[in-house]
């Protein structure tokens, strides 16, 4: 059996912006996903990413959807005040009808750092719908 970690809840304002109607808003992550992040990123980057995932609540600056992946959405947070990059956390919603628990579930498939140039591309691309959730940088 794979170890599952419960993370923070998705904030109500994010759910309203993205029109996510779920019975459960708790985000879960497999230990395998944490291992994947450490394998694919530098140790410094992975440590920053995991520190954001370990917070008791998400407080994203941006949230949005990628039109190519309708069951997924993302939130972007600063790892610390004044950080040069945002942490982009990809979240996958599994509906109650498709989940093993028979409840709506939200999972973290991956997370990575996003710099200003990538953020600007995402903001101007027709592939993404993005919202600023708080006062941005």
N, C-alpha and C positions, 0 to 999 in steps of 0.2 A: 504494500500500500504506500502511496506517495504522500509525503507530509504536506499538509495544506495550512497556510497561514491566513488568518483573517486580517485584512487591512482596514483602512478607514472607510467611512461611508462616502458615497458620491454626494456632494452638496445639492440641496434642493434647487438652487439657482441654476446649476448646470443641467439638472434634469428638466427644468422648465424650458431653458434655452433650446435644448436638443429634443424636446418633446418625448422624453423617455418616461414611460409610465410603467413602473415596476413595483412589485410587491415587496421586494428586498433590494436594498441599495448598498449592501455591504460588498466590498470588493475583496476577492480572494486571489491568492497566488500560490502556485506549487513551488516547492523548494527547487524543483528542476528548472523553473523559470529564473530564479535567483542565480542558480549555477550557470545557466545560459548567458545571463547578463555579464557575469564575471568572466566567462570564457570569451565572449565576443567584444568586450570593451577593455580599455586599459584599466588597471586596478584603481587608479585615481578616479576615472570617470564612473566606473562601476560602484565605487564606494559612495560617490555623490548621489547616483541614481538610487541606490538602495536606502540611503539616508532619507530621501524624499518618500520612498515607499513605506518606510518604517514610521512615518509621522502618524499621530493619532487622528489627523483629519487632513483632507485634501483642501488646498486653498489655491485653485488654479488661476492664472492670469488669463489664459485662453482655453477654450474648449471647442470641439468641432467634430465633424464627420468627414470621412473620405468616401466619396460617392462610389468608389470601386469596391468598398467593403461595407455593405449596408448593415451588418450585424455588429460592427465595431464603431467605437467613437474614441476620442482622445481628450486628455486634459494636459495642459502645460503649466508647470510650476517653476519658480526660481528655486534652486537648491539652497541658496542663502542670499541675503541682501547684497546687491551689487555684483552678483554672479554674471559672467559674460554670456553664459548659455542657459537655456531653459531645458528642463527635463520633460520630454514628451512621453507620457504614459499611455500606451494603447490599451483600451479596455474593450472586452468582448461581452456583449449581453447574450445570455443563453435563456431563451424563453422557458417558462415552466413546462410547456408541452414537450420540449426537447431535452430538458435537464434531468439528470439522474435523481435529484432531490425532489422533483416535481414542484419546485419554487423557482421564480426568476433568479438568475445568478449573474454576477458580473465578475469577470476574471481578467487578470493582467497577463496577456501573452508576451509582451516585451515592453521595454522602455529604453530610451536613448536620449543623448544630448542633442539639442537643436541650436545652432548659431543664428545670428541675425539674418544672414543671407538666405538660409533655408526658411526661416520664419517669414521673411518678406515674400519669398516665392509661394509659400503656402497661402499667405493672405491675398495674393493677387491671382492665384491659379483658380481655374473653374473646376478643378478636381475636388477641392475642399470647400466646405462651408465652415467658417470660423467665427467665433464670437469672443469679444473681450469681456471677461467676467468681472474684473476689477480694474482699477486704474492701472494702466500698463506702465512700462518702463519709460 
